[in-house]
Amino acid sequence: MGDELIALELSSSAFAKRERAEAFHQIYGREILRLDIEPLPDTELQIDMSLRALPGMSVAVATTSPIFCDHTASMIDGDDPIFVLNLDGSATHRQNGHETLLGPGDALLTTNGLPGTATTHTTRRVINWRISRTLIAPLVRNFDDGVGRPIDKSNPALSFFLDYLGIVNERQTLANPGMRRAVVTHMLDLAALLLGATEDAAEIANRRGVAAARMRSIKAYIQAQAGNPGFSLASVAAKQKISKSYVQRLFEIEGTSFTDFVQNHRLSLAYKMLTDASFASHSISEIAHRSGFNDISYFNRTFRRAFGASPSDVRVRK
């Protein structure tokens, strides 16, 4: 696998109904997914899947009808581990002498290096994260003992892992090769914490991968809440269950500050509304307020400093 981002969309609907199961099984199941895939009795096959591949890892997000998947010995093409993150529905996985029933929110470690089966009992949404064994195994104590066993879903690293995983769909973010490598590194950190990281790996992961995941979550919260009157550094820290000083330190590591990030987001939000025809009937003061500015004079000054024009000038040019 090269250093580029690879994105694929797969769907059983691409095939005629009468030949759907067999065609999907042959073209996608065996060739790409390395699985024998069969619909359960009295059900129609329906699989919609997005695949994203980065250096050393791949992510498959799928919605499937009830199916039976068999990873036979003849289909083994390596020994990379696969994290199965069950979002909705239920399924039974059998591998490495273990049988595990997954419900919503459950997770499991499997491997491409051993035969195994998975029976999806209901319509199911699932994420499969495949990572190079050579990258993850050295970071985890007794790595092979975890294969076939469920992952503790009360582990705080699981929520960080799931939240951060969404970055694989951000093509603009991942256009930079350095960012692609950083994402893989952060995912490895979080996965190691999920499986039982070595002491050294845990220390690094908390300083690097967890910090990156927290920042992603913090920025998303800011973008969603910055226009609310009650929004503040304290509310962000409370939401993340961390101290205000730690939030500030995370921004300082990125070479900015919490205050500057929030203000820049609010200014960008105001600019977007001022140049959006659907907000033409809104006054500038109303737009300022909706963007999180309660002082119209301060808004006008900071807007002009940021964009080299007043809010009314920007609205005139739209």
N, C-alpha and C positions, 0 to 999 in steps of 0.2 A: 504494500500500500504506500502510495506517495505521500507528499506533504500537503496535498490539496484537499479541499472539502468536496465530498461526493454526496449528492442528494438524489434519491430515487423515490418514486411513488409507485406502489404496486397495488393492484386491485383485481379480485376475481371477476369483477363486473366487466373487465376488458374482454372476456371470452363469452361466446354464445352460451345460453343457459344449459342447453343439452350436453355441451362438452366442457362445461366450466370446471367441474371437479377434477377431471382427468388432465385437462390442459394446465390448470394451475399447479397441480401436483407434479407434473413433469417439468414444466418450464421454470417455475419459481421454487417449488418445494425442494426438489432434488438438486437442482443446479445452483440455486442461490442460498436457500435456507438450510440445505443439507438435512431435510426432514421428509419422511413419508407422511403425507397429510391426507386424511380421509374425513368426510363429514360423518357425524354420528347418525345412526339409523333414523329415518323419517325426518331428516333435516336437510336444508339446502345450504351448500357451501357459500359463505360470504366472508371475504377477508379484505380489509382495506389497511394498507400498511405504508408508513413512511420510513425510509432508511436514510441515515446520515452517517457518514464515515469520516473520521479524522485520523491523523497518524497514530496507529496503535490501538484504536478503539472504533466501535460502531454502535449505533443506537437504532433500534427498530421499535416503533410505536405502532401497535396494531389493534384493530377492533375485529373480532372474529365471531362467527357463529359457533355452535357446539361442534368441536372437531377432536380427532385423535391424531396426535403427532408421535412418530416413532423415529428416534435418532439411532439407527442401527450401527453395528460395528463397521459395516462397509462404507458408511458415510462419514466416519471420523477423518477429519483432515487437519488435525492439530489438537492441542490440549488447552486452548484458551478458555478461561472461566467466563460464565455468562450470569449476570445478575438478572433475576426475573422479578420485576416490580409489578404486582397485581393491583390495578386501579379499581376495576369493577368486575363483578361476576365471580365465578369459582372454577377451580381446576385442581386436578390431582397430578402431582409430579412424582415419578419414580426413578431414582438413580442412586448408584453407589450404596445399595442396600437400604435406602430410606424411602418411605412413602409420606408425602406431605400434601395436605389439603390447604390450598390458598384461597382466602376470601379477600374482600376489598381491603386494601391497605397492607396486605401481607407481602413479604419478600423472601426470596430464596436464592441460594448460590448453587448454580449448576456448572457443568463443564462440557465443552465440546469433545473432550478426550475420552469420555466413557459413554456406552450405550445408555439410553434412557427414554422414557415415554412421558407424555403429558396429555391428559384427557380434560378438555374444556367442557364443562357440564352445561354452561349457560352462555349467552352472549357475553363477551368478555373484552375488557380493555386492558392491555398489558404493555409494559415496556421491557425490552430485552437489551441489556447493555453488555456488549462483549468487549473484553479488554485483553491485551497481550499478557499471557501468564508471566513472561519474563519481566514485565513492568510491575505487576502487582504482588506476586508471590514473595519477593524479598522484603516487602514492607509489613508482612503479616506473620504472626506467630502461628505455627501449626496449620498452615494454609489448607492443606489437603483434608484435614479433619472437618472442615466446614462444607465440603462438597455434598450436595443433596440435603443439607439441613436448612431450616428456616432461619432468617435473619431477625434478630430482635427488633421489632418495629417500635419499641419504646426508646431505642437509641436515638439521641438528638441528631446524630449525623445523618439519619435517614431523611429527615425533612430538609436539611441542607442539600443533600444529594439530589432529591427530587426537584427542589426549586432551581438549583443550579443547572440541572440537566436541560432545562428549557433553552439554554443558550445555544444549543446545537441547531436551533431553527432560525437563528439570527444571522443571516448571510452577510449582512453589512459588517456586523461585529467580527465575524470569522473571516473576512476578506484578507486580514493581515496574518501572514504565516506565524509570526511570533505569538499572536493571540490564540491561534489554533493550538500551538504547543502548550501555552499557558493553561488553556481549558483542560487539556488532557492531564496535565500535572495536577490541577486542582481536583479533578474527578478522582484521580488516583489517591490523593490525600484523603478525600471523604470516604472512598471505598475501603481504604485501609482502616479507618476508624470504625467503620461498620463491622469489619471482620475480626478486629482485635489487633491493632497495630503494635508493632514493636515499640519499645520505649522511645528510641530515636525518631522513628517514623511518626509517632503520635505527637511528639514535640514540634516537629516540622509541620505536620498537617494542621495543627491548631494555629500555628503562626501564619500559614500560607493558604491552604485550601479552605479552612473554616472562615478565615478573614475575608477571602474573596467571595464566598457564598453569602456571608453576612452583608457585605457591601452591596451585592446584587439585590438582596432582599430590602436593604435600607433604601436604596435608590428607587426601587419599585414602589415602596411605601410613600416616599417623598413625592413621586410623580402622581400618585393617586390622591394624596391628601394635602398637598401644598396649598391648595386654594381654601381649605377649611380654616375658619377663625381660630380654632383650638389647637391647630398644628404647631408643634414646637420641638426643640431638641429633646425635651423631657418626654414628650409623647412618643418620639421615635425610640428612645432608650427603653421606655416601658414596654413598647411593642416587642422589641428584640430581647427584653429581659437582660439587658446589659447596662453598664453605667454610662452616663453622659460623657464622661471623659474618654471612655473607650470608643464611642461613636466619633468623637472629635479626632481621636488619634488615627482611626481608620481613614478619615479624609486627609489628614496630614500626610499619611504614607503615600497617598496619591498626588501630593503636591498642591492640595487645595484646602478649603475649610468647609465645614458644614454650612455655615452662613452663606458663603459664596456660591456653593452648589445650589442651595435652595433659591437664592435670589436669581441666579442665572436661569434656573428652571422656570421660575415665575415670570421672568421677563420674556422668555421664549414662548411661554403659554400665552402671554398678553399679545405678543407680536402675531402669533398664529390667529388669534381671535380678531385682531384688528384688520387682518388681511383676508378674513374669511367672510364671504358675502352673507352667509347665514347669520352673522352677528352684526349686520349693518344697522339694525334698529336699536342696538344696545349703545348706551352712552359710554364715553371713554372712562368715566368714573366707575360705571358698573363693571366694565371689563377689568379695570384695575382691581376692583374688589373681588371679582371672581378668580383673579389670578393670585390672590393672597395679599394684595397691598391695601392697607386701610388708610394710608395717608396719601392723598392724590398728589400733593406737592412733591413728596419724596418719590412717588412713582414716576412723575414727569421728569425729574432730575436724573434718576437712575436709568430710565429708558433712553433719554437723549444721550447720556454718557455711553451706554452700551451700543446703540445703533446709529448714532450721529444724526438723529432726526427726532422730532417730537412725535408723540403718539398720533396727534392730528395730522402731521405730515405723512406718516406711514399710511394712515387711513385714506388720505386723499389720493395717494399713488396706487392704491389697490386696483 
